[in-house]
Amino acid sequence: MTTKRTPVLFIHGLWLHSTSWRSWAERFREAGYEPLMPEWPGVPATVLAARRQPEQQGGVGLAEISEAHVRVIRELASPPVLIGHSVGGFIAQQLLGEGLAAAAVAICPGRIKGVKVGPAQAKSTFAFLRNPANTQRAVSLSQAQFRYAFANTVSLKESEDLFAAWTIPSPARPLFQLALGNFTPNSAARVATGNQSRGPLLLLSGKLDHSVPDVLTRATFKQYGKSRATTEYRCFDDRGHSLIVDRGWPDIAEASLTWLADAGLPRA
């Protein structure tokens, strides 16, 4: 008898390739889930190819990223669990709010409409937001920018290794859409936080995150206050934005697996 496994979609954020979830996918497969790592529109299958062809991502925004994952979900036999990081955490919340997933874990999630920006986050993205032409471009982080925005809690050596292994150019348009979400009618940054019938949601943050400070994740948690659907929040005090790829990633993965089990999400 073949037992069907619950699918898990891993959704990466800006400047990381989908293969950065590889260790997570292996751990979730061991735990009884069926992992998938779909890529954003225009992103090649490897880190090296993505670095060589940044122009393919120019102009890609939140709607295109969301729709690409909806197409994957429509092909599945059952609603998946979504696990997203940064902008991927935003996408996970959006799709969960639309009733397209069984549950979601949003890790250091990009800010949804209604949440105000903090000064640390503004600093980590200002270099790209100050040039409107970037809305149609793919942009890259320097090693120094990656160190500040992602890897501020790990050693310099580990920061350099992570930068070399996983970083790719990414479209800047999502940065503008998230930054201007509170001022844009029908913004692509909106999420159905009031949905009463959606699946459970876990919001995870790193206390030392410079890209998505914990205060923003806590503010996101408050946005769900009018919904009776399960929403939980947890903060890791010593972690930054690189928490899904640095050497401490197993702690975050195990916390996610434990929460999914407690929430009653079947592994198989």
Beta strands, then each sheet from edge to edge (+ up, - down):
strand 1: 7-11
strand 2: 34-36
strand 3: 81-85
strand 4: 103-107
strand 5: 138-139
strand 6: 170-171
strand 7: 201-206
strand 8: 231-236
sheet 1: 2+ 1+ 3+ 4+ 7+ 8+
sheet 2: 5+ 6-
end
